[in-house]
Amino acid sequence: MIGVAVRPSEREIATEFFELFKTPWEFYNPGKQYDVIISTLPDLDDNTARLIVVFAGNPIDWQGNIGVKSLTGHFIASDEGKRLPIYGSLVTFPGITQFLLQEETNQRPVAFAKRHGTTTVLRVGYNLFSEVNFLLTTGQPAVNAGIPTLDEHISYLRDWITRAGIPLVEIPPVPHSYNFISCLTHDIDHPALRNHLCDHTMFGFVYRALVGAFLDCCRGRRSLKDLGKNWHAAWQLPFVHLGIAPDRWAEFDRYLQMEEGHGATFFVIPRKNYPGRMNVGLAPKRRACRYDLDQVLPKLRRIISTGREVGVHGLDAWLDVGSGRKESESLSKRLGTTDHGVRMHWLFFDENSPAVLDQAGFGYDSTIGFRETIGYRAGTMQVYKPLGVKELMELPLHIMDTALFYPSYLNLTENEAQPLVRSLMNNAERIGGVLTINWHDRSIAPERLWGGFYLNLVYELKRRNAWLPNAARAVAWFRKRRAAVLNWTWSGTDSIRVQAQLNTADTLPGLRIRVFKPRAQSLPESISARKPLSFVENSFDRKALVDFRIS
C-alpha cells in the first residue's frame, strides 16, 4: 500500500493522478504501516516505510547543500536515458555524486536516494502533483508535444518503487486481449462542396487543387496521379454546382467502408452560418460552416445504425452552459440521442471550459490537443477527469490530419509523417492508453487526398492489435477501470495475493491485474545490478483473487 502525504490543496490532483496510476493507495494515516510513502510535506516524520519519496520544488534541505533554479520547458535525463520535461520550480543537489536524475543543461543532480536503517529516502527536486496539475489544466507547449510527460511521471515512480525492492500492483490502461486503444474520429466541417459558392472555402479549394497541387508535384510532394485528380475536380466544380457532376465532398460516409468492423465518432456542427463567439466578440466569419444538421441527417442515421457515434462539434459550448445545452439538444431532437460527447470547433477552449461542459451535461470532451502539431498536450494517452468537474471526462486528441499536412503547420509529406505517427503508436504499445485520431470529412477527397494515408494508418492500428471503439465506449472503459477496487497482501516470502473487485456489468473488454516484480534490492544499486522491468498479469472482469509469484 502507498500512503500519500500532501497539502489539502493537493488532494484533488493527487486523487486524479492515482486514478491514472491505478495502484493501491490512500491518503497518509499516521501510525499505519506502509510499503511506500509519497510526500510533498517538509516535516513528515516517519521512518517505518521501506521507501519514502519526497517531492519538493522548494529549497528545503537539512544539510545545506542544495541549489535552486526555476526552469520552464527544460529537460531532465534519467540514469536510463529517458527525458522528462519539468514545468514548475526545480531543486538541484550540487553536492551529490550518486543520483537518479540529472538536469540536462547544467548537469546537476535532481534526485538522489539515501538509506536510513531499513528505510530508503528518495529526494526529488520537483513537486509531482504541481507538474500533473500543470499538464491537466494548462497543458505542455508544442515543443515538447512528442513526450507523454504525465505517463512518464507514472513510469518513473513505478521504476523507483520496483528498484527499491518492492513489488507494484497495478491495473494498466490496457484492455484485456488488446495492446492499446485507438479512437477514430471525424470533424464534419464541409460535408458538401456545393454549399460553397464564391466564398473563401471554394476559392481556397480551386487554388490548392490547381496551383498548390501543381507546385507540390513539381517539388516531388505529390504524384502526377494526385495532380490529375485535383485538376479534374477543379474542372468539374461548375458542374457540381449545377447538380450534374457528383459532389466528392459529400461522401464522408465512405469512412464506414474504410473502418468496417470498427467504431468511430463523427462530430457535427449544430448551427449553420454561425462562427460562434470568442471570449470577447464573435469568432472570424470563416469559422462558420455552411450546412445544417437536416442536410446530413440521413448519413448521420446510417452512421448510428452501424454502431458508430455522432457527437457535437461545439461552437459556443465551451463558453457558457446554456449554449452547450442548446447545441446538445439540437442533435437530440433530430437523432433521438442523448449523453453526447463534444469536441469544440477549431479546438476553442479555456480553463473554465471543463466545468461549463460538465454542467451542460456532456459525458466527455475531446478538444485537448494541438492544432499545429501532433502529440500529447495534456502529457497523457489516458482519459482523465478534469479538475473541478463532477462527471465530464477528457479524451485527449493526439493526431490530426491538418496538423500533419497543412502548409501553415507541420507541412509534411506522407513519407515524412509516417515515422511521427509510428512513434506515437510505439508509445501506445509501450504505455497503454488511447490514441485519438481526427481525420476531417473532406480529407479523403480532392484537393487533400489524404485517404490513402488514413487507410494505412487504420491498417497499422489493426496490425498492432488496437481496440478501435467509438469515443463513448473508450471513455466508458476508462470509467470502468476507475471503478475497480484493488488490494494486495503478502502470501509468502516470494508471492503476493491480489484481490480485485468491479461492481459493473457491460460488454466492454475486461481489465488486467499487472504485478511488476522488484528490479533491485535498493535504489542506489548500480545499473549492472538491476534486472529489466518485468511483470506477470491476469485478466478480470468482476472479481479476482490471484496469487502471483514475484521472485
C-alpha positions in Angstrom: 0.0 0.0 0.0 1.1 3.5 -0.8 0.5 6.3 1.7 0.2 9.8 0.1 1.0 12.8 2.4 0.1 16.1 0.7 -1.2 19.5 1.5 -5.0 19.9 1.4 -4.7 22.0 -1.8 -3.1 19.0 -3.5 -5.6 16.3 -2.5 -7.8 16.6 -5.6 -4.9 16.4 -8.1 -3.3 13.6 -6.1 -6.6 11.7 -6.3 -6.7 12.1 -10.1 -3.1 11.1 -10.5 -3.8 7.8 -8.7 -6.8 7.2 -10.9 -4.3 7.2 -13.8 -1.6 5.3 -11.9 -4.2 2.7 -10.8 -2.4 1.1 -7.9 -3.5 0.6 -4.2 -3.1 3.8 -2.3 -4.7 6.0 0.4 -4.0 9.4 2.0 -1.4 9.0 4.7 -2.6 7.9 8.0 0.0 8.5 10.8 0.7 5.3 12.7 -0.2 3.0 9.8 2.5 0.8 8.2 3.1 1.5 4.5 5.4 -0.1 2.0 5.8 3.3 0.2 5.1 6.9 1.4 4.9 9.7 -1.2 5.1 13.1 0.4 5.2 16.8 -0.6 5.4 17.8 3.1 8.6 19.3 4.5 8.0 18.0 8.1 6.9 14.4 7.6 8.4 12.3 10.4 8.1 8.6 9.6 10.8 6.1 9.2 8.7 2.9 9.1 8.1 2.6 5.4 10.6 0.8 3.1 10.6 3.7 0.7 9.8 7.4 1.3 9.7 9.6 -1.8 9.8 13.3 -1.0 8.8 15.6 -3.9 9.8 19.2 -3.3 10.1 22.1 -5.8 11.1 24.4 -2.9 14.6 24.8 -1.3 14.1 22.5 1.7 17.3 20.8 2.8 18.7 20.0 6.2 22.3 19.5 5.0 22.6 23.0 3.5 24.0 21.7 0.2 21.1 22.5 -2.1 21.0 24.7 -5.2 17.7 26.2 -6.5 16.8 27.0 -10.1 13.4 27.6 -11.7 13.1 26.1 -15.1 10.3 26.2 -17.7 10.3 23.6 -20.5 13.8 22.3 -19.8 14.5 18.6 -19.6 15.7 16.1 -17.0 17.5 13.0 -18.1 17.2 9.8 -16.0 20.1 7.4 -15.4 18.5 5.2 -18.1 18.2 7.7 -20.8 14.5 8.9 -20.8 13.7 12.6 -20.9 11.2 14.3 -18.7 10.1 18.0 -19.0 9.6 19.9 -15.7 7.5 23.0 -15.8 7.5 24.2 -12.2 10.2 25.0 -9.8 13.2 22.7 -9.8 15.6 22.0 -7.0 19.1 20.6 -7.7 21.6 18.9 -5.3 25.1 20.0 -6.3 26.9 18.1 -3.5 25.5 14.7 -4.5 27.7 12.3 -6.6 25.3 9.3 -6.8 21.9 10.4 -8.3 18.9 9.1 -10.2 18.0 12.2 -12.3 20.1 15.0 -13.8 19.2 18.3 -15.2 20.4 18.3 -18.8 21.6 21.9 -19.1 23.8 22.2 -16.1 24.3 18.5 -15.3 23.2 19.0 -11.7 21.6 16.1 -9.8 17.8 16.4 -9.3 17.0 13.2 -7.4 19.1 11.0 -5.0 18.5 8.3 -2.5 19.9 7.6 0.9 19.4 4.7 3.3 18.3 5.3 6.9 18.2 2.0 8.6 15.7 -0.2 6.8 14.2 2.9 5.1 15.3 4.4 1.8 14.5 8.1 1.4 14.4 9.4 -2.2 14.6 13.2 -2.6 13.2 14.5 -5.9 13.7 18.2 -6.8 10.2 18.9 -8.2 6.7 18.7 -7.0 5.0 15.8 -8.8 1.5 17.0 -8.2 2.2 20.5 -9.3 3.6 19.1 -12.5 0.5 16.9 -13.0 -1.8 19.9 -12.3 0.0 22.0 -14.9 -0.3 19.2 -17.5 -4.1 18.7 -16.9 -5.0 22.3 -16.8 -2.6 24.4 -18.8 -1.0 21.7 -20.9 2.5 21.5 -22.2 3.9 23.6 -25.0 4.2 22.2 -28.6 8.0 22.0 -28.3 7.5 19.0 -26.0 4.5 17.6 -27.8 6.2 14.3 -28.6 6.8 13.4 -24.9 3.9 11.8 -22.9 5.1 13.6 -19.8 2.4 12.6 -17.4 2.6 9.0 -18.4 6.4 9.2 -17.9 5.9 10.5 -14.4 4.0 7.3 -13.7 6.7 5.3 -15.3 9.4 6.9 -13.1 7.5 6.4 -9.9 6.8 2.7 -10.9 10.5 2.3 -11.6 11.7 3.8 -8.3 9.4 1.6 -6.3 10.5 -1.6 -8.0 14.1 -0.6 -7.8 13.7 -0.3 -4.1 12.9 -4.0 -3.9 9.1 -3.5 -3.6 6.6 -5.2 -6.0 4.0 -3.0 -7.6 0.4 -4.0 -8.3 -1.5 -2.1 -11.0 -4.5 -2.1 -13.3 -2.8 -0.8 -16.5 -4.7 1.3 -19.1 -4.7 -1.7 -21.4 -7.9 -3.7 -22.2 -7.8 -7.4 -21.9 -7.0 -9.1 -25.3 -5.7 -5.8 -26.8 -2.4 -3.9 -26.8 -3.9 -0.4 -26.5 -7.0 1.6 -27.6 -7.4 4.0 -30.5 -10.3 6.2 -31.3 -11.1 7.1 -34.9 -12.9 10.5 -35.0 -14.0 12.8 -37.8 -14.9 16.5 -37.6 -17.7 17.3 -40.1 -17.0 20.8 -41.3 -17.5 20.8 -45.1 -19.9 17.9 -46.0 -20.7 19.3 -49.5 -18.7 21.4 -51.9 -21.8 22.8 -53.5 -22.5 24.6 -50.1 -19.7 26.9 -51.0 -20.3 29.3 -53.9 -17.8 32.2 -54.3 -16.7 32.0 -50.7 -13.2 31.6 -49.2 -13.6 27.8 -49.0 -14.4 27.5 -52.7 -11.6 29.8 -53.8 -9.2 28.0 -51.4 -10.2 24.7 -53.0 -9.6 26.0 -56.5 -6.2 27.5 -55.7 -5.0 24.4 -53.9 -6.4 22.0 -56.5 -4.8 23.8 -59.4 -1.8 25.8 -58.3 -0.9 24.2 -55.0 -1.1 20.7 -56.4 1.0 21.6 -59.4 3.7 23.2 -57.2 3.6 20.1 -54.9 4.0 17.9 -57.9 7.0 19.9 -59.1 8.6 19.6 -55.7 8.0 15.9 -55.5 5.5 16.2 -52.7 2.6 14.8 -54.8 2.3 12.3 -57.6 1.1 13.0 -61.2 -1.9 10.8 -60.4 -2.9 13.1 -57.5 -2.4 16.2 -59.7 -4.7 14.7 -62.3 -7.4 14.0 -59.7 -7.2 17.6 -58.3 -7.3 19.2 -61.7 -10.2 17.1 -62.8 -12.1 18.0 -59.5 -11.4 21.7 -60.2 -12.6 21.4 -63.8 -15.8 19.7 -62.6 -16.6 22.4 -60.0 -19.2 24.4 -62.2 -21.0 21.1 -62.9 -21.1 20.2 -59.2 -22.9 23.5 -58.5 -25.3 22.7 -61.4 -26.0 19.3 -60.0 -24.6 17.5 -63.0 -21.3 16.2 -61.6 -21.0 14.2 -58.3 -20.0 16.2 -55.2 -16.9 14.4 -54.0 -17.0 16.2 -50.6 -20.5 14.8 -49.9 -19.1 11.3 -49.4 -17.8 11.4 -45.8 -19.8 8.2 -45.1 -17.0 6.4 -47.2 -15.4 6.2 -43.8 -17.8 3.5 -42.9 -16.2 1.3 -45.5 -12.7 2.3 -44.6 -13.3 1.5 -41.0 -15.5 -1.6 -41.5 -15.9 -3.7 -38.4 -14.8 -0.9 -36.0 -16.2 2.0 -34.2 -15.8 5.7 -35.0 -17.2 9.1 -33.8 -18.4 11.9 -36.1 -18.6 15.4 -34.6 -21.2 17.6 -36.4 -21.8 21.4 -36.3 -25.1 22.3 -34.5 -25.7 25.6 -36.3 -25.4 26.8 -39.9 -23.6 30.0 -40.9 -22.7 30.9 -37.4 -19.0 31.4 -36.4 -19.5 31.2 -32.7 -18.1 33.5 -30.0 -14.7 34.1 -28.6 -14.1 35.4 -25.1 -14.7 38.9 -26.5 -16.8 39.3 -29.6 -17.6 36.9 -32.5 -15.1 34.5 -33.9 -13.8 35.1 -37.5 -16.6 34.7 -40.1 -14.6 32.0 -41.9 -15.1 29.7 -38.9 -18.8 29.4 -39.8 -19.9 26.2 -41.5 -22.3 26.2 -44.4 -24.5 23.3 -43.6 -27.3 22.4 -41.1 -28.0 19.1 -39.5 -31.0 18.4 -41.7 -28.7 18.3 -44.8 -26.7 15.4 -43.3 -29.4 13.7 -41.3 -29.7 10.6 -43.5 -26.0 9.9 -43.3 -25.9 10.5 -39.5 -28.7 8.0 -39.0 -26.8 5.5 -41.1 -23.7 6.1 -39.1 -25.6 5.4 -35.8 -27.2 2.3 -37.3 -23.8 0.8 -37.7 -22.9 1.2 -34.0 -20.9 4.3 -34.6 -21.4 7.6 -32.7 -22.4 11.1 -33.5 -21.2 13.9 -31.2 -21.4 17.7 -31.1 -18.8 19.8 -32.8 -19.4 22.7 -30.5 -19.4 26.4 -31.3 -20.2 28.2 -28.0 -20.5 25.3 -25.7 -17.0 26.0 -24.3 -18.1 29.4 -23.1 -21.5 29.1 -21.4 -23.7 26.3 -20.1 -26.9 27.5 -21.9 -25.2 27.4 -25.3 -23.8 23.9 -24.5 -27.3 22.6 -23.7 -28.8 24.1 -26.8 -26.1 22.6 -29.0 -26.6 19.2 -27.5 -30.4 19.4 -27.7 -30.2 20.3 -31.4 -28.7 16.9 -32.0 -31.0 15.1 -29.6 -34.1 16.5 -31.4 -33.1 15.2 -34.8 -31.4 11.9 -33.9 -33.1 10.9 -30.7 -29.7 10.5 -29.0 -28.6 11.6 -25.5 -25.4 11.8 -23.4 -23.4 13.3 -26.2 -19.7 13.9 -26.4 -18.3 17.1 -27.7 -15.2 18.5 -29.5 -15.0 22.2 -29.9 -14.7 23.6 -33.5 -11.2 25.0 -34.0 -10.3 23.4 -30.6 -11.5 26.6 -28.8 -11.1 26.0 -25.0 -10.0 27.8 -21.8 -9.5 26.9 -18.2 -13.3 27.3 -17.4 -14.5 25.1 -20.3 -14.4 21.7 -18.4 -16.8 22.9 -15.7 -19.0 24.6 -18.4 -19.3 21.4 -20.5 -19.8 19.3 -17.4 -22.8 21.5 -16.3 -24.1 21.4 -19.8 -24.5 17.7 -19.5 -21.8 16.4 -21.9 -20.4 13.0 -21.0 -17.0 13.6 -22.4 -14.9 16.2 -24.3 -12.2 15.5 -26.9 -10.8 19.0 -27.5 -7.5 18.9 -25.7 -4.9 18.6 -28.4 -2.6 20.7 -30.6 -3.7 22.5 -33.8 -0.1 22.9 -35.0 1.5 19.6 -34.3 0.7 16.1 -33.1 1.4 14.7 -29.6 0.4 15.0 -26.0 -0.9 18.4 -24.9 -2.0 17.0 -21.6 1.0 14.7 -21.4 -1.0 11.6 -21.4 -2.8 8.9 -23.5 -5.3 8.2 -20.8 -8.8 9.5 -20.4 -8.9 11.7 -17.4 -11.3 13.7 -15.2 -10.5 17.5 -15.4 -10.3 19.3 -12.1 -13.5 20.8 -10.7 -16.0 18.7 -12.6 -18.5 16.0 -11.5 -19.0 13.7 -14.5 -17.2 15.0 -17.6 -14.2 13.0 -18.8 -11.5 14.3 -21.2 -10.4 12.1 -24.2 -7.2 13.8 -25.4 -6.7 14.4 -29.1 -3.2 13.2 -30.4 -3.1 13.0 -34.2 -4.9 15.4 -36.6 -4.6 15.4 -40.4 -4.4 19.1 -40.8 -1.6 19.4 -38.2 0.5 16.9 -40.2 -0.1 18.2 -43.7 -1.2 21.8 -43.7 1.5 24.3 -45.0 0.9 26.5 -42.0 1.5 23.7 -39.6 4.0 20.8 -39.9 3.6 20.7 -43.8 4.9 17.1 -44.0 4.8 14.8 -46.9 3.1 11.4 -46.3 6.6 9.8 -46.1 7.7 12.3 -43.5 4.5 11.9 -41.5 4.8 8.2 -41.2 7.6 8.0 -38.6 6.0 10.6 -36.4 2.7 8.7 -36.3 4.5 5.4 -35.8 6.3 6.9 -32.8 3.0 7.7 -31.1 1.8 4.2 -31.9 5.0 2.8 -30.3 4.3 4.8 -27.2 0.8 3.5 -27.1 2.1 -0.1 -27.2 4.6 0.6 -24.5 2.4 2.6 -22.1 -1.1 1.8 -23.0 -4.0 4.3 -23.0 -5.9 5.6 -26.0 -4.5 7.2 -29.2 -7.1 9.6 -30.5 -7.1 10.4 -34.2 -9.0 13.1 -36.1 -9.5 12.9 -39.9 -11.7 15.6 -41.3 -14.7 14.8 -43.5 -13.2 16.2 -46.8 -9.7 14.9 -46.1 -10.3 11.8 -48.3 -11.5 13.9 -51.2 -9.8 16.3 -53.6 -7.9 18.6 -53.0 -6.4 16.9 -49.9 -6.5 13.3 -51.0 -5.2 12.0 -47.6 -7.4 8.9 -47.8 -4.5 6.6 -48.6 -2.5 7.7 -45.6 -5.6 7.2 -43.4 -6.2 3.7 -44.7 -2.6 2.7 -44.0 -3.0 4.2 -40.5 -6.1 2.1 -39.8 -4.4 -1.0 -41.1 -1.4 -0.4 -38.9 -3.6 0.1 -35.8 -5.3 -3.2 -36.5 -2.0 -4.9 -37.2 -0.8 -3.8 -33.7 -3.9 -5.2 -32.1 -5.5 -1.9 -31.1 -9.1 -1.9 -29.9 -11.0 0.6 -32.1 -14.2 1.6 -30.4 -16.2 4.8 -30.7 -15.2 7.6 -28.3 -18.1 7.0 -25.9 -17.1 3.3 -25.5 -13.5 4.2 -24.9 -14.4 6.7 -22.3 -16.8 4.1 -20.7 -13.9 1.6 -20.5 -11.8 4.1 -18.5 -14.8 4.8 -16.2 -14.9 1.0 -15.7 -11.2 1.0 -14.8 -11.7 3.9 -12.4 -14.5 2.0 -10.6 -12.3 -1.1 -9.9 -11.0 -1.6 -6.4 -7.6 -3.3 -5.9 -5.7 -4.5 -2.8 -2.8 -6.9 -2.2 -1.1 -8.6 0.7 1.9 -10.8 1.1 1.1 -14.5 0.8 4.6 -15.8 1.3 8.2 -14.6 1.1 8.1 -14.5 -2.7 4.5 -14.2 -3.6 1.6 -11.8 -3.1 -2.2 -12.2 -3.1 -4.2 -9.7 -5.2 -7.9 -9.0 -4.7 -9.8 -7.0 -7.3 -13.5 -6.2 -7.5 -15.6 -4.4 -10.0 -19.4 -3.8 -9.5 -20.3 -3.2 -13.1 -21.8 -5.3 -15.9 -21.2 -4.4 -19.5 -20.0 -5.6 -22.9 -16.7 -3.7 -22.7 -13.3 -5.5 -22.7 -12.1 -6.7 -19.4 -9.3 -5.3 -17.2 -5.9 -6.6 -16.3 -4.1 -7.1 -13.0 -0.4 -6.5 -13.6 2.2 -7.2 -10.9 5.6 -5.6 -11.5 8.5 -7.6 -10.0 11.3 -5.9 -8.0 14.1 -4.8 -10.2 16.7 -4.4 -7.5 17.1 -4.6 -3.7 17.7 -0.8 -3.2 17.6 2.4 -5.2 21.4 3.2 -5.0 22.3 -0.1 -6.7 24.4 0.1 -9.8 22.9 -0.2 -13.2 24.6 -3.6 -13.8 22.8 -5.0 -10.7 19.4 -4.1 -11.9 17.0 -6.5 -13.6 15.0 -5.5 -16.6 11.5 -4.3 -15.7 9.2 -7.3 -15.9 5.7 -8.2 -14.8 3.1 -11.0 -14.6 -0.6 -10.4 -15.1 -4.1 -11.9 -15.1 -7.3 -10.6 -16.6 -10.5 -10.0 -14.6 -13.9 -8.5 -15.2 -15.9 -8.8 -12.0 -13.9 -10.3 -9.1 -10.5 -11.8 -8.9 -8.4 -13.4 -6.1 -5.0 -14.3 -7.5 -1.6 -15.3 -6.1 1.4 -14.0 -8.0 5.0 -15.2 -7.7 7.4 -12.2 -7.8 10.8 -13.9 -7.4 
